[in-house]
């Protein structure tokens, strides 16, 4: 029953993250653009449309998956609800980050988790159902409550909305790479786990449903150690960098002299590198401290030395992966989607290749493939970032349109005016 519960929750989280990841970065860009163009009335509308689409896709995929596995009906139903709810929760995080009311966000999670925990304790004490069902019921209700509270927070912040519920879909055609960048990142986080499930330490809970608890538990704890870096990036690094970025873009747009532009660019780059290295130092310290504590307390938690070595590899592997994600996010500030896509594609491909190679050796190497992939991709990401910053002024100037074609009416007027004045025709592309 414990393994069944772990499998159900693990698959629900992986499914929810992957499905919400399809739209995560796309919706983030759409929300940013709407805020910049002062079209706030479209934001909550896109929240409703995007949430509906995500939940529908999650529900359909979950139904297909449930059809091919063989679990008790009650278990299938509760895990089905959990998957949909987790998908909705991760989707809502895109909009919650735009609200930036961190106290309220934290309270939403605390209330949801507390209510879920109390429900679990109540159902277990009454002995009205099996423990695994009680846990799943509590988790379902807790996450549903979090989604509802997030929705209220978004609605209260973006109170005015129109009926452009699916206007964001135009970004699928406009910026399809964003769809893949976040998906590649999510796949990279869980690819090693799925591969290990197929090895000798994995076993079947039901048809087409495998787990490896001795690997899954340290992997989950290792993933949690990256939370300081993600929080610090959103609260400090990104906020500090944005002030310098805005000043630089203002100068680039004609807000100062060439000397002012160069000074703003140097200040922005220096600040960016300082913030990245500070963030890396903090997260590396957290990772090292986590490994030391694991060495001391894993045995008392019932985890073996084998689990400790897995945790150590993955702890530093996830450190590299989260830094890769942060660098890719910074690159996207300058709209270099091609470079960000290459970085995430490399992360995913190297993750799969190195993990497949590592599991062919002794089980003591489990987790090492993730670490090697993270180191290789992080090195590549720094090279890409460095090259981009070296030629930043050139890139930003030369990616701008130098003109555009007029519509038919304006074009005819321009021709008539040009003919009447005896002037030469303007070349195509410079209509106005």
C-alpha positions as CSV (number, residue, x, y, z in Angstrom):
1,X,0.0,0.0,0.0
2,X,2.9,2.4,0.8
3,X,4.4,1.7,-2.6
4,X,1.0,2.1,-4.3
5,X,0.5,5.5,-2.6
6,X,4.0,6.6,-3.5
7,X,3.5,5.6,-7.1
8,X,0.1,7.4,-7.4
9,X,1.5,10.6,-5.9
10,X,4.7,10.5,-8.0
11,X,2.9,9.9,-11.3
12,X,0.4,12.7,-10.4
13,X,3.2,15.2,-9.8
14,X,5.1,14.2,-12.9
15,X,2.0,14.4,-15.0
16,X,0.9,17.7,-13.6
17,X,4.3,19.3,-14.0
18,X,4.8,18.1,-17.6
19,X,1.3,19.1,-18.8
20,X,1.4,22.5,-17.1
21,X,4.9,22.9,-18.4
22,X,3.6,22.9,-21.9
23,X,2.0,26.3,-21.3
24,X,4.1,27.6,-18.5
25,X,6.7,29.7,-20.3
26,X,4.2,30.6,-23.1
27,X,1.7,32.0,-20.6
28,X,4.5,33.8,-18.7
29,X,5.5,35.6,-21.9
30,X,1.9,36.4,-22.7
31,X,1.2,37.9,-19.2
32,X,4.4,39.9,-19.4
33,X,3.4,41.4,-22.8
34,X,0.0,42.2,-21.6
35,X,1.4,44.0,-18.5
36,X,3.9,45.9,-20.7
37,X,1.2,47.0,-23.2
38,X,-1.2,47.8,-20.4
39,X,-3.8,45.3,-21.5
40,X,-4.5,44.0,-18.0
41,X,-8.0,43.1,-18.9
42,X,-6.7,40.2,-21.0
43,X,-4.8,38.6,-18.2
44,X,-7.5,37.0,-16.1
45,X,-9.3,36.0,-19.3
46,X,-6.2,34.1,-20.4
47,X,-6.1,32.5,-16.9
48,X,-9.6,31.1,-17.4
49,X,-8.9,29.9,-20.9
50,X,-5.5,28.5,-20.2
51,X,-6.6,26.8,-17.0
52,X,-9.5,25.2,-18.9
53,X,-7.3,23.9,-21.7
54,X,-4.7,22.6,-19.2
55,X,-7.3,20.8,-17.1
56,X,-8.9,19.3,-20.2
57,X,-5.6,18.0,-21.6
58,X,-4.6,16.6,-18.1
59,X,-8.0,14.9,-17.8
60,X,-7.8,13.2,-21.2
61,X,-4.2,12.0,-20.8
62,X,-5.0,10.7,-17.3
63,X,-8.0,8.8,-18.5
64,X,-5.9,7.1,-21.2
65,X,-3.2,6.2,-18.6
66,X,-5.8,4.9,-16.1
67,X,-7.2,2.7,-18.9
68,X,-3.9,0.8,-19.2
69,X,-3.1,0.3,-15.5
70,X,-4.8,-1.9,-13.0
71,X,-5.4,-0.2,-9.7
72,X,-8.4,-0.3,-7.3
73,X,-11.1,2.0,-8.8
74,X,-11.1,4.2,-5.7
75,X,-7.3,4.7,-6.0
76,X,-7.6,5.5,-9.7
77,X,-10.3,8.1,-9.1
78,X,-8.4,9.8,-6.3
79,X,-5.2,9.9,-8.3
80,X,-7.1,11.2,-11.4
81,X,-8.4,14.1,-9.3
82,X,-5.0,14.7,-7.8
83,X,-3.3,14.9,-11.3
84,X,-5.8,17.4,-12.6
85,X,-5.5,19.5,-9.4
86,X,-1.7,19.5,-9.4
87,X,-1.8,20.5,-13.1
88,X,-4.1,23.5,-12.3
89,X,-2.0,24.4,-9.3
90,X,1.3,24.6,-11.3
91,X,-0.5,26.5,-14.1
92,X,-1.8,29.1,-11.6
93,X,1.8,29.7,-10.4
94,X,2.5,31.6,-13.6
95,X,-0.1,34.2,-12.7
96,X,0.6,34.1,-9.0
97,X,4.2,35.2,-9.7
98,X,2.8,38.2,-11.5
99,X,0.8,39.2,-8.5
100,X,4.0,39.2,-6.4
101,X,2.1,39.2,-3.1
102,X,4.4,36.6,-1.5
103,X,2.8,36.8,1.9
104,X,-0.6,35.9,0.5
105,X,0.9,33.2,-1.7
106,X,2.6,31.6,1.3
107,X,-0.7,31.8,3.3
108,X,-2.5,30.1,0.4
109,X,-0.1,27.1,0.6
110,X,-0.1,27.0,4.4
111,X,-3.9,27.0,4.5
112,X,-4.3,24.3,1.9
113,X,-1.6,22.1,3.4
114,X,-3.0,22.5,6.9
115,X,-6.6,21.7,5.9
116,X,-5.4,18.7,3.9
117,X,-3.4,17.4,6.9
118,X,-6.3,17.9,9.3
119,X,-8.6,16.0,7.0
120,X,-6.1,13.1,6.8
121,X,-5.7,12.9,10.5
122,X,-9.5,13.0,11.0
123,X,-10.2,10.3,8.5
124,X,-7.5,8.0,9.9
125,X,-8.7,8.5,13.5
126,X,-12.3,7.7,12.5
127,X,-11.0,4.6,10.6
128,X,-13.7,5.1,7.9
129,X,-11.3,4.2,5.1
130,X,-7.9,2.7,4.4
131,X,-5.0,5.0,5.2
132,X,-3.8,5.4,1.6
133,X,-7.3,6.6,0.6
134,X,-7.4,9.0,3.6
135,X,-4.1,10.5,2.5
136,X,-5.2,10.9,-1.1
137,X,-8.5,12.5,-0.1
138,X,-6.7,14.9,2.2
139,X,-4.2,15.8,-0.6
140,X,-7.0,16.3,-3.2
141,X,-8.9,18.6,-0.9
142,X,-5.8,20.5,0.2
143,X,-4.6,21.1,-3.4
144,X,-8.1,22.0,-4.6
145,X,-8.2,24.6,-1.8
146,X,-4.8,26.0,-2.9
147,X,-6.0,26.3,-6.5
148,X,-9.2,28.1,-5.4
149,X,-7.2,30.5,-3.2
150,X,-4.7,31.2,-6.0
151,X,-7.7,31.9,-8.4
152,X,-9.1,34.4,-5.9
153,X,-5.7,36.1,-5.6
154,X,-5.4,36.4,-9.3
155,X,-9.0,37.6,-9.7
156,X,-8.6,40.2,-7.0
157,X,-5.4,41.6,-8.6
158,X,-6.7,41.5,-12.2
159,X,-10.3,42.4,-11.4
160,X,-11.2,43.7,-14.9
161,X,-11.3,41.2,-17.7
162,X,-12.7,40.8,-21.2
163,X,-13.8,37.7,-23.2
164,X,-10.5,37.1,-24.9
165,X,-10.1,33.7,-23.2
166,X,-8.0,32.0,-25.8
167,X,-6.2,35.0,-27.3
168,X,-2.9,33.6,-25.9
169,X,-3.1,30.8,-28.5
170,X,-1.8,33.2,-31.1
171,X,1.5,33.0,-29.3
172,X,1.7,29.3,-30.2
173,X,2.3,30.4,-33.8
174,X,4.2,33.5,-32.9
175,X,6.6,31.9,-30.4
176,X,6.4,28.1,-30.7
177,X,9.9,27.7,-29.1
178,X,8.6,28.7,-25.7
179,X,6.3,25.7,-25.8
180,X,9.4,23.4,-26.0
181,X,11.8,25.3,-23.7
182,X,9.9,24.6,-20.5
183,X,8.8,21.1,-21.6
184,X,12.4,20.1,-22.2
185,X,13.3,21.4,-18.7
186,X,10.5,19.5,-17.1
187,X,11.5,16.3,-19.0
188,X,15.1,16.8,-17.8
189,X,14.0,16.9,-14.2
190,X,12.2,13.5,-14.3
191,X,13.8,11.6,-17.2
192,X,16.4,10.0,-14.9
193,X,13.7,8.7,-12.6
194,X,11.7,7.1,-15.4
195,X,14.9,5.4,-16.7
196,X,15.8,4.1,-13.3
197,X,12.3,2.6,-12.9
198,X,13.2,0.2,-15.8
199,X,16.3,-1.1,-14.0
200,X,16.7,-3.9,-11.5
201,X,15.9,-1.7,-8.5
202,X,12.5,-0.8,-10.0
203,X,9.4,-3.0,-9.8
204,X,5.8,-3.0,-11.0
205,X,2.9,-1.8,-8.9
206,X,0.4,-2.4,-11.7
207,X,0.6,-2.9,-15.4
208,X,2.6,-0.1,-17.0
209,X,3.2,1.5,-13.6
210,X,6.7,1.1,-12.1
211,X,8.5,2.6,-9.1
212,X,11.9,2.4,-7.4
213,X,11.4,3.7,-3.8
214,X,15.0,3.3,-2.9
215,X,15.8,5.9,-5.7
216,X,12.6,7.9,-5.7
217,X,12.8,9.0,-2.0
218,X,16.4,10.5,-2.2
219,X,15.6,12.0,-5.6
220,X,12.6,13.8,-4.2
221,X,14.6,15.1,-1.2
222,X,17.4,16.2,-3.5
223,X,14.9,18.2,-5.6
224,X,13.7,20.0,-2.5
225,X,17.2,21.3,-1.8
226,X,16.9,23.5,-4.9
227,X,14.1,25.6,-3.4
228,X,16.4,28.3,-1.9
229,X,17.9,29.0,-5.4
230,X,14.4,29.3,-7.0
231,X,13.1,31.6,-4.2
232,X,16.2,33.7,-4.2
233,X,16.1,34.1,-8.0
234,X,12.5,35.3,-8.0
235,X,12.8,37.5,-4.9
236,X,16.3,39.0,-5.2
237,X,18.3,38.1,-8.3
238,X,15.6,38.7,-10.9
239,X,14.3,41.9,-9.1
240,X,17.8,43.4,-8.8
241,X,18.7,42.5,-12.4
242,X,15.5,43.9,-13.8
243,X,16.3,47.4,-12.5
244,X,19.6,47.5,-14.4
245,X,18.0,45.8,-17.4
246,X,15.3,48.5,-17.6
247,X,17.8,51.3,-17.3
248,X,19.9,49.7,-20.1
249,X,16.9,49.3,-22.4
250,X,15.9,52.9,-21.7
251,X,19.3,54.0,-22.9
252,X,19.2,51.7,-25.9
253,X,15.9,53.3,-26.8
254,X,17.4,56.7,-27.1
255,X,17.3,57.8,-23.4
256,X,21.0,58.8,-23.3
257,X,24.3,59.3,-25.1
258,X,26.5,56.5,-26.3
259,X,28.6,56.9,-23.2
260,X,25.4,56.5,-21.0
261,X,24.5,53.4,-23.0
262,X,27.9,51.8,-22.5
263,X,27.9,52.6,-18.8
264,X,24.4,51.2,-18.4
265,X,25.4,48.0,-20.3
266,X,28.5,47.5,-18.2
267,X,26.6,48.1,-14.9
268,X,23.9,45.6,-16.0
269,X,26.4,42.9,-17.0
270,X,28.5,43.3,-13.8
271,X,25.3,43.1,-11.7
272,X,24.1,40.1,-13.6
273,X,27.4,38.1,-13.1
274,X,27.6,39.1,-9.5
275,X,24.0,38.0,-8.8
276,X,24.5,34.7,-10.6
277,X,27.7,33.9,-8.7
278,X,26.1,34.9,-5.4
279,X,23.1,32.7,-6.2
280,X,25.4,29.8,-7.1
281,X,27.4,30.2,-3.9
282,X,24.3,30.2,-1.7
283,X,22.8,27.2,-3.4
284,X,26.1,25.3,-3.4
285,X,26.4,25.9,0.3
286,X,22.9,24.6,0.8
287,X,23.7,21.5,-1.3
288,X,26.9,20.8,0.6
289,X,25.2,21.2,3.9
290,X,22.3,19.0,2.8
291,X,24.8,16.2,1.9
292,X,26.5,16.5,5.3
293,X,23.2,16.3,7.1
294,X,22.1,13.4,5.0
295,X,25.3,11.5,5.9
296,X,24.3,12.0,9.6
297,X,20.6,11.4,9.5
298,X,19.8,9.1,6.6
299,X,20.4,6.0,8.6
300,X,18.0,7.1,11.4
301,X,15.4,7.8,8.6
302,X,15.7,4.2,7.5
303,X,17.6,5.1,4.3
304,X,20.7,3.0,3.3
305,X,24.2,4.1,2.2
306,X,23.0,3.3,-1.3
307,X,20.3,5.9,-1.0
308,X,22.8,8.4,0.4
309,X,25.1,8.1,-2.6
310,X,22.1,8.6,-4.9
311,X,21.1,11.7,-2.9
312,X,24.6,13.1,-3.1
313,X,24.9,12.8,-6.9
314,X,21.4,14.2,-7.5
315,X,21.8,17.0,-5.0
316,X,24.7,18.5,-7.0
317,X,23.0,17.4,-10.3
318,X,19.9,19.3,-9.4
319,X,22.1,22.3,-8.4
320,X,23.4,22.4,-12.0
321,X,20.0,21.9,-13.5
322,X,18.4,24.7,-11.6
323,X,21.3,27.0,-12.5
324,X,20.8,26.1,-16.2
325,X,17.2,27.0,-15.9
326,X,18.0,30.4,-14.3
327,X,20.6,31.2,-17.0
328,X,18.1,30.3,-19.7
329,X,15.5,32.6,-18.1
330,X,17.9,35.5,-18.1
331,X,18.7,34.8,-21.8
332,X,15.0,35.1,-22.5
333,X,15.0,38.6,-21.1
334,X,16.8,39.5,-24.3
335,X,14.4,37.5,-26.4
336,X,17.1,35.1,-27.5
337,X,14.7,32.1,-27.7
338,X,16.9,30.1,-30.0
339,X,19.8,30.0,-27.5
340,X,17.5,29.1,-24.6
341,X,15.9,26.3,-26.7
342,X,19.4,24.9,-27.5
343,X,20.4,25.0,-23.9
344,X,17.3,23.1,-22.7
345,X,17.5,20.7,-25.6
346,X,21.1,19.9,-24.7
347,X,20.1,19.4,-21.1
348,X,17.3,16.9,-22.0
349,X,19.4,15.0,-24.5
350,X,22.5,14.8,-22.3
351,X,20.4,13.8,-19.4
352,X,18.9,10.9,-21.2
353,X,22.2,9.7,-22.7
354,X,24.3,10.0,-19.6
355,X,21.7,8.4,-17.4
356,X,21.2,5.5,-19.8
357,X,25.0,5.0,-19.8
358,X,25.4,5.2,-16.0
359,X,22.6,2.6,-15.2
360,X,24.5,0.1,-17.3
361,X,27.3,0.1,-14.8
362,X,27.2,-0.9,-11.1
363,X,24.2,0.5,-9.1
364,X,26.7,2.7,-7.2
365,X,26.7,5.0,-10.3
366,X,22.9,5.7,-10.1
367,X,22.5,9.4,-10.1
368,X,25.9,10.1,-11.6
369,X,24.5,10.5,-15.1
370,X,22.3,13.4,-13.9
371,X,25.3,15.1,-12.3
372,X,27.5,14.8,-15.5
373,X,24.7,16.1,-17.7
374,X,24.1,19.0,-15.4
375,X,27.8,20.0,-15.3
376,X,28.2,19.7,-19.1
377,X,25.0,21.7,-19.8
378,X,25.8,24.4,-17.2
379,X,29.2,24.9,-18.8
380,X,27.6,25.3,-22.2
381,X,25.0,27.7,-20.8
382,X,27.7,30.0,-19.4
383,X,29.5,30.0,-22.7
384,X,26.2,31.0,-24.5
385,X,25.4,33.7,-21.9
386,X,28.9,35.1,-22.1
387,X,28.9,35.3,-26.0
388,X,25.5,36.9,-25.9
389,X,26.5,39.6,-23.5
390,X,29.7,40.4,-25.4
391,X,27.7,41.3,-28.5
392,X,24.5,42.5,-26.8
393,X,24.3,46.0,-28.4
394,X,24.8,44.5,-31.8
395,X,22.3,41.8,-31.3
396,X,19.6,44.1,-30.0
397,X,20.1,46.7,-32.7
398,X,20.3,44.3,-35.6
399,X,17.3,42.2,-34.6
400,X,15.0,45.2,-34.9
401,X,13.0,45.8,-38.1
402,X,14.4,48.6,-40.2
403,X,11.0,49.2,-41.9
404,X,7.8,47.5,-42.9
405,X,5.5,47.3,-45.9
406,X,2.6,49.7,-45.9
407,X,-0.9,48.5,-46.6
408,X,-2.3,48.8,-50.1
409,X,-4.0,52.1,-49.6
410,X,-1.0,53.8,-48.1
411,X,1.2,52.4,-50.7
412,X,-0.9,53.8,-53.5
413,X,-1.0,57.2,-51.8
414,X,2.8,57.1,-51.5
415,X,3.2,56.3,-55.2
416,X,0.9,59.2,-56.2
417,X,2.7,61.6,-54.0
418,X,6.1,60.4,-55.2
419,X,5.0,60.7,-58.9
420,X,3.5,64.2,-58.4
421,X,6.6,65.5,-56.7
422,X,9.0,63.8,-59.2
423,X,10.9,62.1,-56.4
424,X,12.3,58.6,-56.7
425,X,10.2,55.7,-55.3
426,X,11.1,54.6,-51.8
427,X,12.6,51.0,-51.8
428,X,10.3,48.2,-50.7
429,X,10.3,47.8,-47.0
430,X,10.6,51.5,-46.3
431,X,7.0,52.5,-46.9
432,X,6.8,55.2,-44.3
